[in-house]
């Protein structure tokens, strides 16, 4: 009998996914139970088949067990969201949204951060489905009952309840204490209290590991909530100073946290936005603001103030913008020109030139001065990449002739280093546009002979016609025969032999490709590509490559991958030959017990 949900037999996509088709017995039983609920009250809120596909067999089964064990407490069951608490090693907060096969959400557990959809989310979805089956899809829930109960209590009773909770919950205490300060403290005391709260929230003791960073960030966010609420009010001036202090504290803290998920950057960005809002509400003296922002933009390690002149344009006004520009121009004049022939001798900040150029480019763009913008980019031509950026900018501004001139100049300046890929391709493209195809092809040939590739071969064939094909193949044959592999190794696809084989594969010239392998050799990866492409027409050759690869995998301990490749080989020969091959592997590797288990049906 077919399973009740077609999605059950689709390949699992979650972290528990394993090879093979079909659902495990636990999942089939769980889905059968869910199907019973479905027939009672119609389609479940969250499609069980999709839940199973999102998680894989083991995670789904564990989530179903959590649900059966009554570990899910539904906190809110609204039309657009399900909020629940799931009891596990600790209490986890789960949020689910969507319906049917469109399921989204989050969980406070580590498994969700590492792998996505987790067992707690499965358990919550199943609990929500059970509620739907009993006719409570969008009905009463724990938070709803709490809300209804609280409405019956007096104000004094509610105050006593909240104060009692705050005494036992430090986070709630800090939040309420800060909120009370807004009402009862004088300005000076308020600033001191908020500064103390920021210091406490951003304090780091030791190093904060990845799993604990989000909790630390939540505490900082709570402190920033108060600043955000005050940023547009009468305390805006104080908020500016406090936001600046908060940024310094967060930047310092980021030296001691695993910020893989970018929590620190998000906090800095939010703090900068609070600072901007406070400046808009209580504009500071524009020249002083310009100097502050300029210092931040040119020395900020996290680039939170990149483009500050434009971001704060409305607050700076013309007077502040003029000072900003003056500061940038003065610093720019002190920088030496950077060219391929004359390197700078100063120990200037590595990023300062780029930051200054971006600032001055803002003003030049504001005035529509393209010549000034080009001159800014021409100040640093210390690498082929810089020349390419300048040439591309000229091209984007509709100055094709200047783009070609700059790109050709870059190729000439750095010719001793060999042709640069990006510059060469740009020059060839620009020359082709002008109908100068012979010159364009000459540039491509120089690059191809230095660093051959399938892409360059295709460009040459298109540009120079049929004659380019045999010329390129002849060059690669000669280079392969000389034994010069370039930068290639046994797994590379960059050597002349590998490029030659890639060309033959593309053109389905498999006889020539295998002849090249026999004559010149090739990396294992190139041979595998050829074997995959030609296994129907050249099964013997393909089997030889696969057999060599199986031995490498077995000797490296990659048994599952090796056994999968052995299974693929069965399709290329008769059963008797395959049985003999497998028996030989077992005989030679009989001491590898895990391999023997995988090879034995």
Rosetta blueprint (number, residue, H / E / L):
1 X L
2 X L
3 X L
4 X L
5 X L
6 X H
7 X H
8 X H
9 X H
10 X L
11 X L
12 X L
13 X L
14 X L
15 X L
16 X L
17 X L
18 X L
19 X L
20 X L
21 X L
22 X L
23 X L
24 X L
25 X H
26 X H
27 X H
28 X H
29 X H
30 X H
31 X H
32 X H
33 X H
34 X H
35 X H
36 X H
37 X H
38 X H
39 X H
40 X H
41 X H
42 X L
43 X L
44 X L
45 X L
46 X E
47 X L
48 X H
49 X H
50 X H
51 X H
52 X H
53 X H
54 X H
55 X H
56 X L
57 X H
58 X H
59 X H
60 X H
61 X H
62 X H
63 X H
64 X H
65 X H
66 X H
67 X H
68 X H
69 X L
70 X L
71 X L
72 X E
73 X E
74 X E
75 X E
76 X E
77 X E
78 X L
79 X L
80 X L
81 X L
82 X E
83 X E
84 X E
85 X E
86 X E
87 X E
88 X L
89 X L
90 X L
91 X E
92 X E
93 X E
94 X E
95 X E
96 X E
97 X E
98 X E
99 X E
100 X E
101 X L
102 X E
103 X E
104 X E
105 X E
106 X E
107 X E
108 X L
109 X L
110 X H
111 X H
112 X H
113 X H
114 X H
115 X H
116 X L
117 X L
118 X L
119 X H
120 X H
121 X H
122 X H
123 X H
124 X H
125 X H
126 X H
127 X H
128 X H
129 X H
130 X H
131 X H
132 X H
133 X H
134 X L
135 X L
136 X L
137 X L
138 X L
139 X L
140 X L
141 X L
142 X H
143 X H
144 X H
145 X H
146 X H
147 X H
148 X H
149 X H
150 X H
151 X L
152 X L
153 X L
154 X L
155 X H
156 X H
157 X H
158 X H
159 X H
160 X H
161 X H
162 X H
163 X H
164 X H
165 X H
166 X H
167 X H
168 X H
169 X L
170 X H
171 X H
172 X H
173 X H
174 X H
175 X H
176 X H
177 X H
178 X H
179 X H
180 X H
181 X H
182 X H
183 X H
184 X H
185 X L
186 X L
187 X H
188 X H
189 X H
190 X H
191 X H
192 X H
193 X H
194 X H
195 X H
196 X H
197 X H
198 X H
199 X H
200 X H
201 X H
202 X H
203 X L
204 X L
205 X L
206 X L
207 X L
208 X E
209 X L
210 X H
211 X H
212 X H
213 X H
214 X H
215 X H
216 X H
217 X H
218 X H
219 X H
220 X H
221 X H
222 X H
223 X H
224 X H
225 X H
226 X H
227 X H
228 X H
229 X H
230 X H
231 X L
232 X L
233 X L
234 X L
235 X L
236 X H
237 X H
238 X H
239 X H
240 X H
241 X H
242 X H
243 X H
244 X H
245 X H
246 X H
247 X H
248 X H
249 X H
250 X H
251 X H
252 X H
253 X H
254 X H
255 X H
256 X H
257 X E
258 X L
259 X L
260 X L
261 X L
262 X L
263 X H
264 X H
265 X H
266 X H
267 X H
268 X H
269 X H
270 X H
271 X H
272 X H
273 X H
274 X H
275 X H
276 X H
277 X H
278 X H
279 X H
280 X H
281 X H
282 X L
283 X L
284 X L
285 X L
286 X H
287 X H
288 X H
289 X H
290 X H
291 X H
292 X H
293 X H
294 X H
295 X H
296 X H
297 X H
298 X H
299 X H
300 X L
301 X L
302 X L
303 X L
304 X L
305 X L
306 X L
307 X L
308 X H
309 X H
310 X H
311 X H
312 X L
313 X H
314 X H
315 X H
316 X H
317 X H
318 X H
319 X H
320 X H
321 X H
322 X H
323 X H
324 X H
325 X H
326 X H
327 X H
328 X H
329 X H
330 X H
331 X H
332 X H
333 X H
334 X H
335 X L
336 X L
337 X L
338 X E
339 X E
340 X L
341 X L
342 X L
343 X L
344 X L
345 X L
346 X L
347 X L
348 X L
349 X L
350 X L
351 X L
352 X H
353 X H
354 X H
355 X H
356 X H
357 X H
358 X H
359 X H
360 X H
361 X H
362 X H
363 X H
364 X H
365 X H
366 X H
367 X L
368 X L
369 X L
370 X H
371 X H
372 X H
373 X H
374 X H
375 X H
376 X H
377 X H
378 X L
379 X L
380 X E
381 X E
382 X L
383 X L
384 X H
385 X H
386 X H
387 X H
388 X H
389 X H
390 X H
391 X H
392 X H
393 X H
394 X H
395 X H
396 X H
397 X L
398 X L
399 X L
400 X H
401 X H
402 X H
403 X H
404 X H
405 X H
406 X H
407 X H
408 X H
409 X H
410 X H
411 X H
412 X H
413 X H
414 X L
415 X H
416 X H
417 X H
418 X L
419 X L
420 X L
421 X H
422 X H
423 X H
424 X H
425 X H
426 X H
427 X H
428 X H
429 X H
430 X H
431 X H
432 X H
433 X H
434 X L
435 X L
436 X L
437 X H
438 X H
439 X H
440 X H
441 X H
442 X H
443 X H
444 X H
445 X H
446 X H
447 X H
448 X H
449 X H
450 X H
451 X L
452 X L
453 X L
454 X H
455 X H
456 X H
457 X H
458 X H
459 X H
460 X H
461 X H
462 X H
463 X H
464 X H
465 X L
466 X H
467 X H
468 X H
469 X H
470 X H
471 X H
472 X H
473 X H
474 X H
475 X H
476 X H
477 X H
478 X H
479 X H
480 X H
481 X H
482 X L
483 X L
484 X L
485 X L
486 X L
487 X L
488 X L
489 X L
490 X L
491 X L
492 X L
493 X L
494 X L
495 X L
496 X H
497 X H
498 X H
499 X H
500 X H
501 X H
502 X H
503 X H
504 X H
505 X H
506 X H
507 X L
508 X L
509 X L
510 X H
511 X H
512 X H
513 X H
514 X H
515 X H
516 X H
517 X H
518 X H
519 X H
520 X H
521 X L
522 X L
523 X L
524 X H
525 X H
526 X H
527 X H
528 X H
529 X H
530 X H
531 X H
532 X H
533 X H
534 X H
535 X L
536 X L
537 X L
538 X L
539 X H
540 X H
541 X H
542 X H
543 X H
544 X H
545 X H
546 X H
547 X H
548 X H
549 X H
550 X H
551 X H
552 X H
553 X H
554 X H
555 X H
556 X L
557 X L
558 X L
559 X H
560 X H
561 X H
562 X H
563 X H
564 X H
565 X H
566 X H
567 X H
568 X H
569 X H
570 X H
571 X H
572 X H
573 X L
574 X L
575 X H
576 X H
577 X H
578 X H
579 X H
580 X H
581 X H
582 X H
583 X H
584 X H
585 X H
586 X H
587 X H
588 X H
589 X L
590 X L
591 X L
592 X L
593 X H
594 X H
595 X H
596 X H
597 X H
598 X H
599 X H
600 X L
601 X L
